[in-house]
């Protein structure tokens, strides 16, 4: 099944890249990672850094699934506010979830800054604005909750916002913790670095079955089998076939990227932007001075229906972008759609499933914070395999 429509920006910008060969014979390793997207790359990076041998397999080429379509905003704020999440899962777990995402943003920053090649990473502040006047009270309460949790958050009223953006929302939250990255470049840079650490990646290799044996776990494909001590499933919503029941709802999201613009007038620090409306729009800039804006989400039906809606959705996104930033001349360069999974509480699932073999672990970074969650998943799963402690090991379990 197609995860994205044609014309996803990162693939067009970066090209196909070096194509990984398919698996050609039986192999052995410490850990098999199923999924060669950004989550699989972050998990593999953590595992190989700990000295484990890793083989990554994917039915596509590395970075050619959802990774090529994500807009890759790096922020600690979740789709579910801290206040609302507290009412859903309790105070302690809600705090841990938010702090984990904040730690994930910092982890991604450290990883990007440690690489020898540029991956389009840049730290950016975040502006979360009230779409309607009636949303202002909730944002005030949210700001207080985040400040009590020692999370970076500042309240901006209409007067303060005049110096930040050209549009005039009634209220907004400002955070200094955020960033942007090219997810395709980051995925390939991590795989390239891991290649020096006992690592192999195979594309065009679809996993048919995972068979737990007494001494090992066997990953079976039509091209060969892999024996490992552990398996990590980082295949996004396509991981559903390895789970006893569905754990996420599927949605379609739409995005455009403009031709390069000559200025970012009325857009302070090129901050990440999103809003309180649901579904919401989200916006960022790129290293080559483009504007990327996404949103207009709707329930996923099938790829054909999703892709047919791209032109109309793109026109709406462009109109919204022009309304937000009237001084910036912009025109669409590319438009695309992608499919993503969303859990009931907005949190990922990381770790073993209670109804599956404990040596089979999941790194399902569902939701809008997939890249920071992917970095945290790498840490949690590595600590689980090598027997170490991790603060968030119980935060994102299936039985939470």
JOHURA-V484001 format. One record per backbone hydrogen bond with DSSP energy under -0.5 kcal/mol. NH is the residue of the N-H (numbers start at 1). CO is the residue of the C=O. E is the energy in kcal/mol with one decimal. If there is no record, write none. Layout:
nh->[NH NH]
co->[CO CO]
e->[E E]
//
This chain:
nh->[5 10 11 12 13 14 15 20 27 29 30 31 32 33 33 34 34 35 35 41 42 43 44 45 46 47 48 49 50 51 52 54 55 56 57 58 63 64 68 69 70 74 75 76 81 85 86 87 88 89 90 90 94 95 96 97 98 99 100 101 102 103 104 105 106 107 108 109 110 111 112 113 114 114 115 115 122 124 126 127 128 128 129 129 130 131 135 136 139 140 141 142 143 144 145 146 147 148 149 150 151 154 156 158 161 162 162 163 164 165 166 167 170 172 173 174 175 178 179 180 181 182 183 186 187 188 189 190 191 192 193 194 195 196 197 198 200 202 203 204 205 208 209 211 212 213 217 218 219 219 220 220 221 222 224 226 227 228 229 229 230 231 232 233 234 234 238 239 240 241 242 243 249 251 252 253 254 255 256 257 258 259 261 267 268 270 271 272 273 274 275 276 282 283 284 286 289 292 293 293 294 295 298 300 306 307 308 309 309 310 313 314 315 316 317 318 319 320 321 322 323 324 325 328 329 333 334 336 338 339 340 342 346 349 350 350 351 353 356 360 361 361 362 363 364 365 366 367 370 373 374 375 376 377 378 379 380 381 382 383 384 385 386 387 388 393 395 396 397 398 400]
co->[337 68 68 8 9 10 11 18 225 227 53 53 230 31 55 32 232 33 57 37 38 39 40 41 42 43 44 45 46 48 47 198 31 200 33 202 36 61 65 66 66 179 73 177 79 81 82 83 84 85 85 86 90 91 92 93 94 95 96 97 98 99 100 101 102 103 104 105 106 107 108 109 110 111 111 112 180 178 175 272 126 173 127 274 171 129 132 133 135 136 137 138 139 140 141 142 143 144 145 147 146 174 172 170 157 158 159 160 161 161 266 324 130 156 128 154 126 176 74 122 72 119 181 182 183 184 185 186 187 188 189 190 191 193 194 195 54 56 21 60 58 220 220 218 210 216 228 211 217 226 209 218 224 206 221 219 27 217 29 30 30 359 32 361 34 232 235 236 237 238 239 240 342 340 298 338 295 336 293 334 291 331 289 264 164 267 268 125 283 127 281 129 294 273 292 290 286 284 256 291 282 254 252 250 302 303 304 305 306 307 309 310 311 312 313 314 315 316 317 318 319 320 321 325 327 257 257 255 253 3 251 249 343 364 348 396 362 360 353 357 231 359 351 233 349 363 364 341 367 369 370 371 372 373 374 375 376 377 378 379 380 381 382 383 383 390 392 392 394 352 397]
e->[-2.5 -1.0 -0.6 -1.7 -2.9 -2.2 -2.1 -0.5 -2.3 -2.1 -0.8 -2.1 -2.0 -0.5 -2.7 -0.6 -3.1 -0.8 -2.9 -2.2 -2.3 -2.6 -2.5 -2.3 -1.8 -2.4 -2.9 -1.8 -1.1 -1.6 -2.0 -2.1 -2.1 -2.8 -2.3 -1.6 -1.6 -1.9 -1.1 -1.5 -1.6 -3.1 -0.7 -0.7 -0.5 -3.1 -2.0 -1.3 -1.3 -3.0 -0.5 -1.7 -2.1 -2.3 -2.3 -2.4 -2.1 -2.8 -2.6 -1.9 -2.2 -2.6 -2.2 -2.2 -1.9 -2.4 -2.5 -2.1 -2.5 -2.5 -2.8 -2.4 -1.1 -0.7 -0.6 -1.0 -2.1 -1.5 -2.7 -3.2 -0.5 -2.6 -0.6 -2.1 -2.8 -0.5 -1.7 -1.6 -1.8 -2.3 -2.2 -2.3 -2.5 -1.9 -2.2 -2.5 -2.5 -2.3 -1.3 -1.6 -2.7 -2.0 -3.0 -0.6 -2.3 -0.9 -0.9 -1.2 -1.7 -2.3 -1.4 -0.6 -0.5 -1.8 -2.8 -3.0 -2.4 -0.8 -2.1 -2.2 -1.0 -2.6 -0.8 -2.3 -2.2 -2.1 -2.5 -2.3 -2.0 -2.4 -2.1 -2.5 -1.3 -1.4 -2.6 -0.5 -1.8 -2.9 -1.2 -1.0 -2.9 -2.8 -1.4 -3.2 -0.6 -3.0 -3.1 -2.8 -0.5 -3.0 -2.7 -0.6 -1.4 -0.6 -0.7 -2.5 -2.4 -2.3 -0.6 -1.3 -1.8 -2.2 -3.3 -3.0 -2.8 -0.8 -1.5 -1.9 -1.6 -0.9 -2.2 -1.6 -2.8 -2.6 -3.3 -2.6 -2.0 -2.4 -2.3 -2.3 -2.3 -2.3 -3.0 -1.4 -3.1 -1.7 -1.9 -2.9 -2.4 -2.1 -0.8 -1.8 -2.2 -2.6 -2.4 -1.6 -1.8 -2.9 -1.9 -0.5 -2.9 -2.4 -1.9 -1.8 -2.3 -2.9 -2.0 -0.8 -1.0 -1.3 -2.4 -3.0 -2.0 -1.7 -2.3 -2.4 -2.1 -2.2 -2.4 -2.5 -1.7 -2.1 -2.2 -1.6 -0.6 -2.9 -1.9 -2.4 -2.4 -1.8 -2.5 -2.3 -0.5 -1.9 -0.5 -2.7 -2.5 -0.6 -2.1 -2.0 -3.4 -0.7 -2.0 -2.8 -2.8 -0.9 -2.0 -1.7 -0.6 -2.5 -2.1 -1.9 -1.9 -2.8 -2.0 -1.4 -2.8 -2.8 -1.8 -2.2 -2.0 -2.1 -2.5 -1.1 -2.4 -1.7 -1.0 -0.8 -0.6 -0.6 -1.1]
//
